[in-house]
Amino acid sequence: MTRTSYAPSTEPGVSRRRRWAGLAVLSASLLLVVMDMTILNVALPAISADLRPGAVELLWMVDVYALVLSGLLVTVSALGDRWGRKKMLLTGFALFGLASTAVLWADSPGEVIAVRAMLGVGGAMIMPSTLSMIRTLFTDPRERATALGVWAAMAALGGALGPILGGLLLEHFSWHAAFLVNVPVMTAAIVAGLFLLPESRNPRPGRWDVFATALSITGMVALVYSIKQFGKEGPADIGPWVTLGLAVVTLTWFVRRCLKRSDPLLEVRLFRSRPFTAGTIAALSTSIAMAAMMLLMAQWMQLVGGYSPLETGVRLLPTALGALVLSPLAPSLAVRLGTRPVLAGGLVVSGLGFGVLYAAPATYPWIAVSLLLIGLGMGSLAIASAVIMAGAPPEKAGSAAAIEETSYELGGVLGVAVLGSVAAAVYREALPATAGDAARESLAAAIEVARQAGATGRHLAQQAKAAFTLSLEMTGLAGGVLMLAAALAVWWLVPRDLDVTAGHN
């Protein structure tokens, strides 16, 4: 039987040493960008104490990064295909570093929001560019799969190191340090990138579609904003429905326009490939489950377990360690076992990890087992990236990268909004009505109410912690079901003989 696979590009080769040195630059920059997303969560209390933002301002500090990033991913990736991916990446490095430096002059909530928006623009330039540059740096499919394994491991490590680094910085410096840590790394990345990274672009870019650009930005921002508002306001509020309607109209129009053009802003025809679709499903579903679980787990460890932010970050490390071990090994496993078993099997292992959260006692040893299994399963996402990037021709690498990064970004928003809302509903239902509206709003509020009540509030605090633990367990169940459903879809979509580490048949 002929093995189904993808062809390496015919672009001029880059020396082996330069390829892997270039990967080190790309991985380091991705590590920092992912870390920056989680550092803010640790720094928010200090920012709030210093600048006294209102509720709306605090909300925008958190949300503006994701809104800008998701809105610009498609546009920036398409622009990188035309202008040059190296230029786009280095510009992203520079903007990220400048925005991080600008925090020194930020002495109001509005200015911090502006800095976060600039970081979102820089992140939109960096994240898909790292993927598309790997696609063009590594023309050999076997090497590319290994490089994507390293890339996936750095993404997982960044998510875990963010809270730890944030905790260390905030113990010794002001909240500004959470931003300024980016500056020296971005400076070094610019210098190294100038010498190590080759330039690449689409040789036949076609005309720039201004109208499709406006549709993609409007649609993605509206979609992410509506999902976030549903999570905060619930389905009874009319505002999120109006924004969601705008997102559906504009994104449908955008997709139809891309399908009609020979040189679309985003190559949505890539979804005609079943393996490409499978890789995207794996990325989206994993991001949904992980975002909700990590949000609740960080709160559980601090408010129920009594750990400090730094101790919490350390105790979340098993996920990163599992991914760090398995991600580089996933391509070799795919050679021995096949792409389909590794990709679907990784989702099953993650699903089992989520299941441990639901079925086992809520004690840290069992939670560590759960986190390790989830991380080991996430190692298969290196194969998902290989399937996605190998399925795109070199000139469409930006489109493939934009789709994968959009899947991760949307998954994170959906996880917090949808599964986070389900967890909140479980928490409220588990607390008796006599606990009061404030205590039923959140665990932090319940603990504060209990503290003010003195000795009589101990029972309320115990009830609230038990209710929150139940919500974490139910989120584990939902995440496990989602992972197993994704595994079934991937098994059905990926051909049995697919090999992303071989040449074209």
Secondary structure per residue as TSV (DSSP state, phi and psi in degrees):
chain	resnum	aa	ss	phi	psi
A	1	M	-	360.0	139.1
A	2	T	-	-76.7	133.6
A	3	R	-	-82.0	133.7
A	4	T	B	-82.3	128.1
A	5	S	-	-157.9	-173.7
A	6	Y	-	-123.9	153.0
A	7	A	-	-85.6	144.2
A	8	P	-	-72.1	155.7
A	9	S	-	-73.8	163.8
A	10	T	-	-104.9	20.6
A	11	E	S	-70.1	156.7
A	12	P	-	-56.3	138.8
A	13	G	-	-73.8	157.7
A	14	V	-	-116.5	141.4
A	15	S	-	-57.5	151.9
A	16	R	H	-60.5	-43.9
A	17	R	H	-62.1	-41.1
A	18	R	H	-69.3	-35.4
A	19	R	H	-60.7	-49.3
A	20	W	H	-74.1	-31.0
A	21	A	H	-66.4	-39.3
A	22	G	H	-62.6	-38.9
A	23	L	H	-62.5	-36.7
A	24	A	H	-61.5	-40.2
A	25	V	H	-64.3	-46.8
A	26	L	H	-63.6	-41.5
A	27	S	H	-68.0	-40.7
A	28	A	H	-63.9	-40.1
A	29	S	H	-68.3	-40.7
A	30	L	H	-64.0	-42.1
A	31	L	H	-55.4	-44.0
A	32	L	H	-69.9	-42.3
A	33	V	H	-63.1	-42.7
A	34	V	H	-67.3	-40.4
A	35	M	H	-59.9	-39.4
A	36	D	H	-62.8	-31.0
A	37	M	H	-64.3	-37.0
A	38	T	H	-92.3	-24.4
A	39	I	H	-60.4	-38.3
A	40	L	H	-58.9	-37.9
A	41	N	H	-58.6	-36.9
A	42	V	H	-74.6	-34.3
A	43	A	H	-81.9	-17.0
A	44	L	H	-55.7	-45.6
A	45	P	H	-57.8	-40.8
A	46	A	H	-68.2	-39.4
A	47	I	H	-62.5	-43.4
A	48	S	H	-63.6	-41.2
A	49	A	H	-66.2	-33.0
A	50	D	H	-83.5	-45.6
A	51	L	H	-100.1	-13.2
A	52	R	-	52.0	55.8
A	53	P	-	-71.4	152.1
A	54	G	-	-74.6	174.8
A	55	A	H	-61.0	-42.1
A	56	V	H	-67.5	-42.0
A	57	E	H	-63.6	-41.0
A	58	L	H	-62.6	-39.1
A	59	L	H	-61.6	-42.5
A	60	W	H	-71.5	-30.9
A	61	M	H	-58.4	-40.0
A	62	V	H	-77.1	-43.3
A	63	D	H	-86.0	-27.3
A	64	V	H	-64.0	-33.8
A	65	Y	H	-60.4	-50.3
A	66	A	H	-66.2	-37.2
A	67	L	H	-63.9	-47.2
A	68	V	H	-67.2	-45.6
A	69	L	H	-59.7	-51.0
A	70	S	H	-66.6	-35.1
A	71	G	H	-67.6	-29.6
A	72	L	H	-101.0	-9.0
A	73	L	H	-55.0	-49.6
A	74	V	H	-65.3	-47.2
A	75	T	H	-63.8	-47.5
A	76	V	H	-66.2	-38.5
A	77	S	H	-64.6	-42.7
A	78	A	H	-65.2	-37.9
A	79	L	H	-66.4	-37.9
A	80	G	H	-63.6	-37.7
A	81	D	H	-59.8	-32.6
A	82	R	H	-91.9	-47.4
A	83	W	H	-78.1	-34.9
A	84	G	-	132.4	124.8
A	85	R	H	-70.5	-34.3
A	86	K	H	-65.1	-44.9
A	87	K	H	-60.2	-42.8
A	88	M	H	-63.9	-42.6
A	89	L	H	-65.0	-47.3
A	90	L	H	-65.8	-35.5
A	91	T	H	-64.3	-39.7
A	92	G	H	-62.2	-42.6
A	93	F	H	-56.7	-48.1
A	94	A	H	-62.8	-45.1
A	95	L	H	-66.0	-39.5
A	96	F	H	-63.2	-42.2
A	97	G	H	-67.7	-41.6
A	98	L	H	-65.2	-42.0
A	99	A	H	-63.1	-39.2
A	100	S	H	-66.5	-35.7
A	101	T	H	-69.0	-36.1
A	102	A	H	-61.8	-17.6
A	103	V	G	-64.3	-20.9
A	104	L	G	-61.8	-27.8
A	105	W	G	-101.3	4.9
A	106	A	-	-87.5	106.5
A	107	D	-	-123.4	23.5
A	108	S	S	-147.5	157.2
A	109	P	H	-57.5	-39.8
A	110	G	H	-60.9	-38.6
A	111	E	H	-70.8	-34.9
A	112	V	H	-66.4	-39.0
A	113	I	H	-61.8	-41.2
A	114	A	H	-63.5	-40.5
A	115	V	H	-62.2	-44.1
A	116	R	H	-62.2	-37.3
A	117	A	H	-65.1	-42.8
A	118	M	H	-62.7	-39.8
A	119	L	H	-62.7	-35.1
A	120	G	H	-63.3	-40.4
A	121	V	H	-64.3	-45.8
A	122	G	H	-63.0	-40.7
A	123	G	H	-63.3	-38.0
A	124	A	H	-64.0	-30.7
A	125	M	H	-76.5	-34.4
A	126	I	H	-83.0	-50.6
A	127	M	H	-61.5	-53.7
A	128	P	H	-69.8	-27.0
A	129	S	H	-65.8	-35.3
A	130	T	H	-62.6	-40.7
A	131	L	H	-67.2	-48.2
A	132	S	H	-66.7	-31.7
A	133	M	H	-67.9	-36.8
A	134	I	H	-62.2	-39.7
A	135	R	H	-60.8	-34.8
A	136	T	H	-92.8	-26.6
A	137	L	H	-70.2	-42.6
A	138	F	-	-107.6	95.4
A	139	T	-	-81.7	-20.7
A	140	D	S	-81.8	122.3
A	141	P	H	-58.6	-36.3
A	142	R	H	-66.2	-45.9
A	143	E	H	-62.9	-40.2
A	144	R	H	-62.3	-40.9
A	145	A	H	-62.3	-41.6
A	146	T	H	-64.8	-43.0
A	147	A	H	-61.6	-40.0
A	148	L	H	-68.7	-28.8
A	149	G	H	-63.8	-43.1
A	150	V	H	-63.5	-42.7
A	151	W	H	-59.4	-46.4
A	152	A	H	-64.5	-37.9
A	153	A	H	-64.1	-40.1
A	154	M	H	-66.4	-36.4
A	155	A	H	-63.3	-43.7
A	156	A	H	-66.3	-40.6
A	157	L	H	-66.0	-38.2
A	158	G	H	-61.7	-41.7
A	159	G	H	-62.8	-32.9
A	160	A	H	-82.9	-36.2
A	161	L	H	-77.2	-21.9
A	162	G	H	-54.3	-55.5
A	163	P	H	-62.2	-34.7
A	164	I	H	-67.5	-48.8
A	165	L	H	-63.5	-41.8
A	166	G	H	-59.9	-43.9
A	167	G	H	-62.4	-42.8
A	168	L	H	-63.4	-44.3
A	169	L	H	-64.2	-42.7
A	170	L	H	-74.1	-18.8
A	171	E	H	-73.6	-22.6
A	172	H	H	-120.1	-19.2
A	173	F	S	-134.6	177.3
A	174	S	-	-76.8	172.9
A	175	W	T	-63.2	-20.4
A	176	H	T	-59.2	-29.3
A	177	A	H	-63.1	-27.0
A	178	A	H	-64.0	-24.4
A	179	F	H	-94.6	-41.9
A	180	L	H	-67.1	-20.1
A	181	V	T	-61.4	-21.6
A	182	N	H	-71.4	-28.7
A	183	V	H	-62.9	-53.5
A	184	P	H	-63.7	-35.0
A	185	V	H	-67.6	-42.4
A	186	M	H	-66.9	-36.3
A	187	T	H	-62.1	-46.5
A	188	A	H	-64.5	-37.2
A	189	A	H	-66.0	-37.8
A	190	I	H	-63.5	-47.5
A	191	V	H	-62.7	-47.6
A	192	A	H	-66.3	-40.7
A	193	G	H	-62.9	-36.7
A	194	L	H	-58.4	-36.5
A	195	F	H	-94.5	-29.6
A	196	L	H	-100.9	-27.5
A	197	L	-	-95.3	130.9
A	198	P	-	-81.5	155.3
A	199	E	-	-84.4	144.5
A	200	S	-	-150.1	150.1
A	201	R	-	-159.6	169.2
A	202	N	-	-72.7	119.4
A	203	P	S	-69.5	-19.0
A	204	R	S	-128.7	73.6
A	205	P	-	-73.7	-25.9
A	206	G	-	75.8	-175.0
A	207	R	-	-80.5	144.0
A	208	W	-	-74.1	129.6
A	209	D	-	-93.9	96.2
A	210	V	H	-65.7	-40.6
A	211	F	H	-66.6	-41.4
A	212	A	H	-64.2	-33.9
A	213	T	H	-60.2	-47.3
A	214	A	H	-63.2	-40.0
A	215	L	H	-63.7	-43.8
A	216	S	H	-66.5	-43.7
A	217	I	H	-64.6	-48.6
A	218	T	H	-61.2	-46.3
A	219	G	H	-65.2	-44.6
A	220	M	H	-69.2	-42.7
A	221	V	H	-62.6	-43.5
A	222	A	H	-63.8	-40.0
A	223	L	H	-65.3	-49.8
A	224	V	H	-63.7	-41.6
A	225	Y	H	-64.4	-42.2
A	226	S	H	-65.5	-40.4
A	227	I	H	-63.3	-43.8
A	228	K	H	-61.8	-41.5
A	229	Q	H	-68.9	-36.1
A	230	F	H	-59.9	-40.5
A	231	G	H	-66.0	-30.3
A	232	K	H	-93.4	-39.8
A	233	E	H	-99.4	-22.1
A	234	G	-	87.0	169.7
A	235	P	T	-73.2	-10.6
A	236	A	T	-76.5	-22.6
A	237	D	-	-77.6	137.0
A	238	I	H	-77.6	-28.2
A	239	G	H	-56.2	-51.0
A	240	P	H	-61.3	-32.0
A	241	W	H	-66.5	-40.0
A	242	V	H	-63.5	-45.5
A	243	T	H	-65.1	-38.7
A	244	L	H	-64.8	-39.8
A	245	G	H	-60.2	-42.2
A	246	L	H	-61.6	-41.5
A	247	A	H	-63.6	-44.1
A	248	V	H	-62.5	-44.7
A	249	V	H	-64.3	-50.4
A	250	T	H	-68.7	-40.5
A	251	L	H	-71.5	-35.3
A	252	T	H	-63.3	-44.5
A	253	W	H	-59.8	-42.4
A	254	F	H	-61.7	-47.3
A	255	V	H	-62.8	-44.7
A	256	R	H	-61.7	-39.8
A	257	R	H	-65.7	-41.5
A	258	C	H	-64.3	-37.0
A	259	L	H	-68.8	-26.7
A	260	K	H	-85.0	-18.7
A	261	R	-	-97.3	147.2
A	262	S	S	-79.6	-19.3
A	263	D	S	-128.4	65.6
A	264	P	-	-70.7	158.2
A	265	L	S	-64.3	-38.2
A	266	L	S	-130.3	128.6
A	267	E	-	-82.0	79.6
A	268	V	G	-70.4	-14.3
A	269	R	G	-66.2	-11.5
A	270	L	G	-60.1	-25.6
A	271	F	G	-70.6	-8.1
A	272	R	G	-68.0	-19.4
A	273	S	S	-82.6	120.0
A	274	R	H	-61.3	-43.5
A	275	P	H	-61.6	-40.3
A	276	F	H	-59.3	-45.3
A	277	T	H	-62.3	-39.8
A	278	A	H	-62.7	-43.7
A	279	G	H	-61.9	-39.1
A	280	T	H	-67.0	-41.2
A	281	I	H	-61.2	-42.9
A	282	A	H	-61.0	-44.4
A	283	A	H	-65.2	-44.8
A	284	L	H	-65.9	-49.3
A	285	S	H	-66.2	-40.6
A	286	T	H	-63.1	-41.8
A	287	S	H	-64.8	-38.9
A	288	I	H	-60.1	-52.5
A	289	A	H	-66.4	-41.6
A	290	M	H	-66.8	-41.2
A	291	A	H	-61.5	-45.3
A	292	A	H	-66.9	-43.7
A	293	M	H	-64.9	-44.3
A	294	M	H	-67.2	-36.3
A	295	L	H	-61.1	-48.0
A	296	L	H	-72.4	-37.1
A	297	M	H	-65.0	-40.3
A	298	A	H	-62.9	-39.9
A	299	Q	H	-69.2	-41.6
A	300	W	I	-60.7	-45.1
A	301	M	I	-65.2	-37.1
A	302	Q	I	-82.0	-43.5
A	303	L	I	-90.9	-29.5
A	304	V	I	-99.0	-47.9
A	305	G	S	-76.6	-21.9
A	306	G	-	79.4	18.7
A	307	Y	-	-84.1	152.3
A	308	S	-	-74.7	166.0
A	309	P	H	-55.1	-41.1
A	310	L	H	-66.6	-44.6
A	311	E	H	-62.8	-35.7
A	312	T	H	-63.8	-45.4
A	313	G	H	-59.0	-41.8
A	314	V	H	-64.4	-40.5
A	315	R	H	-74.4	-13.1
A	316	L	T	-88.8	-3.2
A	317	L	H	-62.0	-29.1
A	318	P	H	-54.0	-33.3
A	319	T	H	-61.9	-49.0
A	320	A	H	-65.2	-39.0
A	321	L	H	-63.9	-42.0
A	322	G	H	-61.2	-46.2
A	323	A	H	-67.2	-36.5
A	324	L	H	-63.6	-35.2
A	325	V	H	-76.2	-46.7
A	326	L	H	-83.1	-31.5
A	327	S	H	-57.8	-49.2
A	328	P	H	-67.6	-24.8
A	329	L	H	-85.1	-17.3
A	330	A	H	-56.9	-42.8
A	331	P	H	-60.7	-40.2
A	332	S	H	-65.3	-39.3
A	333	L	H	-63.6	-37.4
A	334	A	H	-65.5	-33.6
A	335	V	H	-65.0	-41.2
A	336	R	H	-79.2	-42.2
A	337	L	H	-102.8	-22.7
A	338	G	-	108.6	150.7
A	339	T	H	-64.9	-45.0
A	340	R	H	-62.1	-47.9
A	341	P	H	-62.0	-36.3
A	342	V	H	-70.4	-45.0
A	343	L	H	-68.3	-50.2
A	344	A	H	-68.0	-38.8
A	345	G	H	-64.2	-37.3
A	346	G	H	-61.8	-40.3
A	347	L	H	-64.5	-37.4
A	348	V	H	-64.9	-43.1
A	349	V	H	-62.2	-43.4
A	350	S	H	-61.4	-40.7
A	351	G	H	-60.0	-39.7
A	352	L	H	-64.8	-37.1
A	353	G	H	-61.6	-43.7
A	354	F	H	-64.6	-36.4
A	355	G	H	-63.5	-34.1
A	356	V	H	-61.8	-37.2
A	357	L	H	-57.3	-38.3
A	358	Y	H	-79.9	-40.8
A	359	A	H	-92.5	-28.9
A	360	A	S	-93.1	161.6
A	361	P	-	-60.3	145.7
A	362	A	S	-81.5	68.6
A	363	T	S	-122.5	155.0
A	364	Y	H	-60.7	-38.6
A	365	P	H	-56.0	-42.8
A	366	W	H	-69.9	-36.7
A	367	I	H	-64.3	-38.3
A	368	A	H	-62.6	-39.8
A	369	V	H	-61.8	-44.7
A	370	S	H	-59.6	-48.1
A	371	L	H	-62.9	-38.7
A	372	L	H	-65.5	-44.3
A	373	L	H	-62.5	-41.7
A	374	I	H	-61.4	-43.5
A	375	G	H	-65.5	-41.0
A	376	L	H	-61.5	-42.8
A	377	G	H	-64.2	-36.1
A	378	M	H	-63.8	-20.4
A	379	G	T	-58.4	-25.4
A	380	S	T	-70.0	-14.8
A	381	L	H	-65.0	-19.7
A	382	A	H	-60.7	-38.0
A	383	I	H	-71.4	-35.7
A	384	A	H	-59.9	-44.3
A	385	S	H	-63.1	-40.0
A	386	A	H	-63.5	-40.8
A	387	V	H	-64.6	-44.8
A	388	I	H	-64.2	-49.4
A	389	M	H	-74.9	-34.8
A	390	A	H	-71.1	-25.2
A	391	G	T	-76.8	-5.9
A	392	A	S	-109.1	136.3
A	393	P	-	-64.8	157.1
A	394	P	G	-54.0	-38.2
A	395	E	G	-70.1	-15.2
A	396	K	G	-108.9	18.5
A	397	A	H	-60.2	-35.1
A	398	G	H	-63.7	-41.2
A	399	S	H	-63.4	-44.5
A	400	A	H	-62.5	-43.3
A	401	A	H	-64.1	-40.8
A	402	A	H	-62.9	-40.3
A	403	I	H	-65.8	-43.7
A	404	E	H	-65.0	-46.9
A	405	E	H	-65.6	-36.1
A	406	T	H	-64.2	-36.8
A	407	S	H	-61.1	-45.1
A	408	Y	H	-64.5	-43.2
A	409	E	H	-66.7	-47.1
A	410	L	H	-63.4	-39.9
A	411	G	H	-59.7	-42.8
A	412	G	H	-61.8	-43.3
A	413	V	H	-66.4	-44.4
A	414	L	H	-63.7	-40.1
A	415	G	I	-61.2	-47.8
A	416	V	I	-66.7	-42.4
A	417	A	I	-73.4	-49.7
A	418	V	I	-82.6	-61.3
A	419	L	I	-67.1	-32.9
A	420	G	H	-63.5	-38.2
A	421	S	H	-68.1	-39.3
A	422	V	H	-61.9	-43.7
A	423	A	H	-62.3	-41.0
A	424	A	H	-63.2	-39.5
A	425	A	H	-65.3	-41.2
A	426	V	H	-62.4	-42.9
A	427	Y	H	-60.4	-47.1
A	428	R	H	-63.5	-41.4
A	429	E	H	-68.6	-29.9
A	430	A	H	-76.9	-20.1
A	431	L	S	-90.0	138.4
A	432	P	-	-68.3	154.3
A	433	A	G	-60.4	-27.2
A	434	T	G	-67.3	-11.9
A	435	A	G	-68.7	-23.1
A	436	G	-	95.4	155.6
A	437	D	H	-64.3	-39.0
A	438	A	H	-64.1	-44.8
A	439	A	H	-67.1	-31.2
A	440	R	H	-78.9	-8.2
A	441	E	H	-74.8	-43.2
A	442	S	-	-162.5	162.3
A	443	L	H	-65.9	-40.6
A	444	A	H	-60.6	-42.1
A	445	A	H	-65.2	-40.2
A	446	A	H	-63.4	-40.9
A	447	I	H	-66.0	-37.3
A	448	E	H	-66.4	-42.8
A	449	V	H	-61.2	-43.6
A	450	A	H	-64.0	-38.6
A	451	R	H	-63.8	-42.5
A	452	Q	H	-67.6	-27.6
A	453	A	H	-78.7	-11.7
A	454	G	G	74.4	-139.5
A	455	A	G	-62.6	-31.9
A	456	T	G	-71.9	-13.0
A	457	G	G	-91.4	-1.4
A	458	R	H	-62.7	-40.7
A	459	H	H	-63.8	-39.6
A	460	L	H	-62.7	-43.0
A	461	A	H	-61.7	-41.8
A	462	Q	H	-64.6	-41.9
A	463	Q	H	-62.1	-44.1
A	464	A	H	-64.8	-41.5
A	465	K	H	-65.3	-38.9
A	466	A	H	-66.7	-39.5
A	467	A	H	-65.8	-39.9
A	468	F	H	-68.1	-39.4
A	469	T	H	-60.2	-40.4
A	470	L	H	-62.1	-41.0
A	471	S	H	-64.4	-36.1
A	472	L	H	-65.4	-42.0
A	473	E	H	-63.8	-41.8
A	474	M	H	-68.7	-33.0
A	475	T	H	-66.2	-37.2
A	476	G	H	-60.8	-41.9
A	477	L	H	-62.6	-46.2
A	478	A	H	-63.3	-42.1
A	479	G	H	-63.6	-39.8
A	480	G	H	-63.8	-43.7
A	481	V	H	-62.4	-42.1
A	482	L	H	-62.5	-43.5
A	483	M	H	-63.6	-42.0
A	484	L	H	-68.0	-38.3
A	485	A	H	-63.6	-41.6
A	486	A	H	-64.2	-38.1
A	487	A	H	-62.2	-41.5
A	488	L	H	-63.5	-43.5
A	489	A	H	-62.9	-42.7
A	490	V	H	-64.3	-43.1
A	491	W	H	-61.0	-37.2
A	492	W	H	-73.2	-36.1
A	493	L	H	-83.5	-33.6
A	494	V	S	-84.5	126.0
A	495	P	-	-60.9	145.9
A	496	R	T	-61.2	-31.1
A	497	D	T	-102.5	17.4
A	498	L	B	-65.6	132.4
A	499	D	-	-136.5	105.2
A	500	V	T	-84.3	2.0
A	501	T	T	-106.2	11.9
A	502	A	S	-122.4	168.6
A	503	G	-	-76.0	173.0
A	504	H	-	-69.9	142.6
A	505	N	-	-75.6	360.0
